[in-house]
């Protein structure tokens, strides 16, 4: 390799959080779920989430 094609040396022991982890930061807004205020779409989404959780636990 020529002089301009040197590999980039990175210190892997001293890296900070990844870009994904930086973007994963919470916005600080808590959303409270209320069964009294839930509409049909909310109930369907909750049923789908529960079914997905059961499938995930079964496949472990």
C-alpha positions, 0 to 999 in steps of 0.5 A: 500500500502507498503512503496515502492508504494507511489503515485507520488506527482506533483505540477500541478500549476507549470508545464512547457510546455508539451513535445508536445509543446516543440517538436512543436517549429518552425525551423525558416525556412519560406517557401514561396508559389508561384503560378507560381512555383506550379506543379499539386501536389501542386495545388491538395494539395491546393484544398484538403486543401480548401475543408477540411477547408470548411468541418470543418467550415460547421461542427462547 
